[in-house]
């Protein structure tokens, strides 16, 4: 069971990171050209891809065996293949830097290539060092590891805001600096936990662990790549089918929408452990139905709240980012529908049918590609936002249906219909983006009011339960 104190410590990182992200986004928009903001999005995209690929799935094996093996030896075994492979890849990246940089960033600068390669290596090392804090239960220190990079970037951008002439390569230096500062912090914290001084004398590379690690981790890469494609292909296709300016609009909207990832982080921290611990409990079916029903209400409410307040985004951004206020409502679809899928698809993991998750990711990736290809040429960044929204709705429905059929079945078709209404409203907001902002906010408010009235009995019941729970705690 997750202790309240630990839960608060673990959520400190996502909450503060989201807050700093909301500060970083307008600073980027006001300080740098739209093309550079779009390029930064591509930088993050390829860094995430490279780290995911060159962990070789061994990071998952590392977590699985962490409490069973000699920790430092296990880390050497898991990280060295990735480092060696990444060094070879980095050499090839630099050798073909002209073509790669021109395709990805529409620029050619040796300094940018060196910064990107350095970011690859530092980020990969940070991945394992941060896992140590997580696995050791250092909740608050793990949260700091999420906050530090955003804090460094925020301070640097505030300074750059008052300077002139800082170009894209200067912006990348800021992101590299944030990763280096994080590396120093993680090294200091890891030295408090482990004795690395006699690293190569007392710990040896284990080929047995490596073989077992590849057997366990490599199949996970395919699933990871499919999900990476699902969350990233929109950005690549905007760049190819539209422009860096449209990519900047989309990236800023996604950055603002990422604030709701807090909901996903908190829910995931509690939900999965609770299910695994109580899967044989006689009331498990009743409890799951109750939570799924409540989560459906919360997700619908969050869509409406974002829709009501989305026009305010235009106030803190430059005029050329006006479209962001219309597409942000679609961009919250990814984290919200993903959270909903986590709530409804635990049967896939409980029954150990994880290949279904891989198949769903691959299928949804294909749908996302097709929708982006159709919508981006006519709607630009708005088309990508609608495509990703619909794709993650399909992702949620497929996972929910599979879980319901192989484990516990629960009422869900009303939720499917309600979320279809949300998707329709979000799409109309993108297509008719010139519609007066106040009118769009009033439409979302009306939908929310009607929804609240329709579920007034359910809301009153949940309020009564919460009141009783709080009264019990007060008496204790």
N, C-alpha and C positions, 0 to 999 in steps of 0.2 A: 504494500500500500504506500502511495506517495505521501510523505508528510507535507503538511501545509507550508512549513518553513522552507523545505527543499523546493516545493512547487513555486513558491514566490521567488526563490533564488534563481531557478531555471527560467522563469518568465521575465526576470529582470533584463536579461540579454535581448530577447526579441522585442520587448516593449521599448527599451532605450534605443535599440538599433533602428526600430521603426520611426521613433521620434526624430533621431538624427537624420534618417533618410528623408523625412519630410522637410528638414532644413537644407540638406544637400541639394535636393532636386531644384528648388527655385534659384539657389546660388549658381548652379550649373547653367540654368536657363538664362539668367541675367548676365553672367560673366563670359560665357563662351558662345561662339557661333553655333547655329543649329547643326551644321555639318559635324562639328566636333562632338556635340552631345550624342549624335547618332553613332559616331565612331567609338565613343566610350562604351556604348551598348554592345557593339561588336567585340570590343576588348573583353568585357565581362563574359560574353558568350563563349569565346574561344578558351578563355582561362578555365571556365567551368568544365568545358568539354575535355580539355587536355588533362586536368586533374582527375576527372572521372575515369578516363580511359587508362591513364598511366598509374593509377592505383592498382590496376589489373584485377580488381575485385578482392585484392588481398586485405584491404582495409576492413571489409566485412568479416573475413576470416580472423583478422586480428581482434575484432570485438568479440567474436564468438569464442575464441580460445584464450581470451585475456586472463581470465581467472584460473585457468588450468595450467598454463605454460609459464616458463621463466620469461618475465615481461620484456626485459631489454633485448634478450636474444630473439624473442618473437618479433619485436619491432624491427630489428636489423634484418631478419629474414624476410619480413613483409615489405619493408621500404626500399631495400637495395635493388631488387629487380625493376621497380618503378623508376628509381633514380637513374639507373644505367640506361633503361629504355628511353627515358625522357632526354638524357644527354645526347643520345644518338638522334632522336627526333629534332632536338634543338639545333644540332649541327646541320641537318637537312633543311630545317626552317631558315637558318641564316644563309645557307648556300643558295636557296631559291627565294630569298627575301624580297627581291624586286617584284617578282610576279605575285607572290603571296600578299604583300602589302598593298600592291596596286588593286588587287581583287577585293581584299577585305576593307581597306581604308581609303582607297583612291588617292594614295600618297606614296612617296618613296623616300624613306629616311632611315639610314642605318641605326641612328640612335633609338628610333621606335622599335626596331627589330631586337636590339639588345635589351631594352626595357621589358618587352613582352617575354623574351626568353627567361630573363631573370624572374619575372613574375610567375612563370610556370614552375620553376624550381622551388622558389620560396613558398608558394601556395601549397605545393605537394607536401613539403616538410611540415608546414603548419597544420595540414590535415591530420597527420598522425599525432603530432604533439598535443593538439587540442583534444583528440580522442582520449588521450591519457587522463586529462582532467575530467572528462565526462565519465570515463569508466571508473575512476577513483572516487566518484561521488562529490567532486569539488564543484558543487553547483554554482556558487557565486563566482568563483574564479573562471569557470567555464563561460558564464555570462559575460564577464569582463572581456574574454577573448572575442566575443561577438561585438562588443561595444567599441573596443580600442580602435579598430580600423576606421569605423565611421567617425569617431571623435577626431582622429588625426586628419581625415579628409575634410571634415567640417571646419576645423581651425585653419587648415591650409587654404581652403576656398574663401574663407572670410578675409584672409590676408590678400589673396590674389584679386579679390573683388575690387580692391583699391589700387591695384596695379594695372598697367596697360601693356599690351604686347605679348601676353602669355599665350602660347599656341598649344596645339594638341599634344606635342611631345612633353611640354611642361605639365600638362594635366596628367599624363601617364606617369610622370615622375612622382606626382602626388600619390597616386594609387600604389605605386611600387613602394614608396616610403611608408605608407600605412601598413603594408604587408611586412616590411622589414621590422617596424616597431612591434608589430604583433609577434614576429618570430623571436625577438629579444625577450619579450614578456613570457612567451611560452617556454623558452629555454630556461629562464630563471625559475619558473614555477615547476618545470619538470626536474630540474636539479634538486629541488627540495624533496621530491618524491623518490627519485631513483639515483643510484650511484653510477654516473657515466664515466668516472675518472679512469677506471680500468676496463673500459668498454670492450676492447678487442682482446683482452687477456682472459677475462672470465666468461665471456659469452661468444659462442661460435654460431656461424651461419648453419642453419638446419635445412638440409635438402629434403628431409622427410616432411617437415612443416611446409616447405615450399610446394612440394607435390600435393599435399593435402589442401593447401591454400588455393592452388590453381583449380583443383577439382571442385572446390566449394565456390570460389569467387568468380571464375571466368564466365559461367553461365549467367551470372547476375549482370555482367556488362551489357549483354544484349538487351535485357529489360531496361537497364539504365540508359542506354543509348536511345531506345525507343521513347522513353519518357523525356529525355533531354530534347530529342527532336520535336516532341509534342509541345514543349514549352519554349522552344527556340527557333523553330523553322519559320515562324511568322516574321521574326526580325530579319533573317536572311532573305526571305522572299520580298519583304518591303524594300530592302536595299536593291535587290535585283530587278524587281518589277516596278519600283517607283523611284524614290530618291532618299538621300541621307536626311533631308529636311523632314520628310514624312516619318522616317525612322526616329528622328529626334522627338517628334510629337508623340509617337507611340511609346517610346522609352520613358518619357516624362509621365505619361498617363499610367504606365505600368508601375513606375516608381511610387506614385501617389497611392495606387491601388494596393501596393504591397503592404500597406499599413494593416490591412485586415489579416495578414499572415499571422498576426498575434493570436487570432482565434484558433487557427490551425495548430500553432505551436502548443498552446495551452491544452487544447483538446487531445492532441496526439500524446502528450505527456501523461495524461490521465487514462484515456480510453483503452488503448491496447493492453497495458498491464492489468487493468481491472477485468477485462474480458478473459485474458489468459488465466487469471487467478480464480475466476468464478464461473468458468465455462460449464462446470458440472453442478452448479447451484440450482436448486429446484425453481427459483424465481428468475433465472437468467433470461428466459423468453419474455417475461413480463417487463423486466427492466430494460431490455434492448428496445422493445417496442416503445416504451416510455421515452427513452433517450432519443431515438430516431424521430419521434413525433416532435419533441421539443426542439431538436436541432433544425428540423425543417422550418419550424416557425421562426427561429432565430435567424437562419440564413435568409428567408424571405424578408424579414424585418430589416436586415442589414442592407440588402439590395435597395429597398425603398429609402432608407436613411441616406445612403450614398447618392441616390438619385435626387433627393431633396436638396442636399447641400453641395452637389457637384458644381453648380454655377459659381460658387464662391472661389473655386480654384482659379478662375480667370483673373481674379483680383490680384493674386500674388505672382502671376506670371507675365512676361512680356506679351504685347499684343499679338505677335506672330505665333503664340501658343494657344490662341483662343479655342481651337478645336479640341484641346485636351479636356475641357469641361464636358464635352459631348460624348467622348469615347471612354472616359474613366469608368463609367458605370458598366461597360462591357468588360473592362480589364479586371474588375473585381471578381468576375465569373470564375477565373481559374482558381484562386485560393478558396473561394466559397464553395464551388462545386466539388473541389478536391476534398475539402473538409467533410462535405456531405457524403462523398464516396467512402471516406474513411469510417464514418459513423455506420454506414449501411453494409459494408463489405467484409466485416471481420470473419465471416464464415469461410472465406477463401483461405485465410491464414490458419484458422482453427482446424479446418479439414486438410490443411497442408496441400492445397491445390493451387500453389503459387504460379504455376504455368498459365493459369487463367489470367492473372494480372499481366503477364508478359503479352499474351495474345490480345488482351484489351488495349494495352498501350500501342501495340503495332497497328491494330485496326484503326484506333482513333488517330494515330499519326497519319495514316493514309487519308482519312476524312479531312483532317486539318490541312494537309497539303492541297487536296482538291479544292477546298473552300477558299483557302488563301489565293490559289491560282485564279479562281473565278472572281473573287471580290476585290483584291488589291488593285488591279488595273483601273477599276471604276471608282472605288471608294478610298483608295490609299490606306492610310493608317487605320481609318475607321473600318475598312474591310477586313483587315487583319484582326482587329478587336472583335468583330462579330464572328469571324471564323473560329477564333480561339474560344469564345464564349460557347458557341454551339458544340464545338469539339469536346469541351470538358463537361458539358451537359450529357452528351452521349457516353463519355467515359464514366460518369457517375451512374447513369441508368444501367449500363452493361454490367458494371461491378455489382451494383445493387441486385440486379436480376439473378446473376450467377450465385451470389451469396444466399439469396432467398430460396433458391432451388436446391442448394446442396446442404443448407443448415437450417436456420430459423427463418420462417416466412413471416412477414409483417405487412400491414397495409401501406401501400406506397404509390398507388396510381393517382390518388388525389394530389400528392406532392409533385408527381411528374407533370400534371396538368397545370398546377399553380406556377411551377418554374417555367413552363412553356409561355405563360402569360408574361413573366418577367423577361424572357428572351425576346418576345415580340416587342415589348416596350423599349428595351435596350436597343434593338435594331432600328426601330422608328426614330429614336433619339439620334442615332448616327446618321441615318438617311436625311432626316430633316433637322440638321444641326443648326440651321439659321433660325429655327423657331425661337421665339423670345425665351430667355432663360427662366424668367419668373413663371411663365406658363408651363414649362417642363417640370419645374419644381412643384407646381400646384397639381399636376397630373400624378406625380409620384405620391404626394401627400394624400390625394383622394384615394388612390389605390391602397395606401397604408391604412387610412381611416376605415375603408370598407372591409379590409382584411381583419382589422382589429374588432370591428363590430361583429363580423361573421363568426369569429372565434372567441367572443366575449366570455362564454361559459368556460371554455378551456383555460383562458387567461385567469379567470377568477379562481379556478381550481388550482392552478400552479401558484398563484399568489397566496392562497390559503395554506398550501403545503410549505411554502417558504416561510410564512409567518409562524407556523407551528414549529418548524425546525429552529428558527431563531429564538423563539420563546424557550425551547428546551435548553438551548445553549446558555441563555441568560440565567435560567434556574440553576444550571450546573455551576 
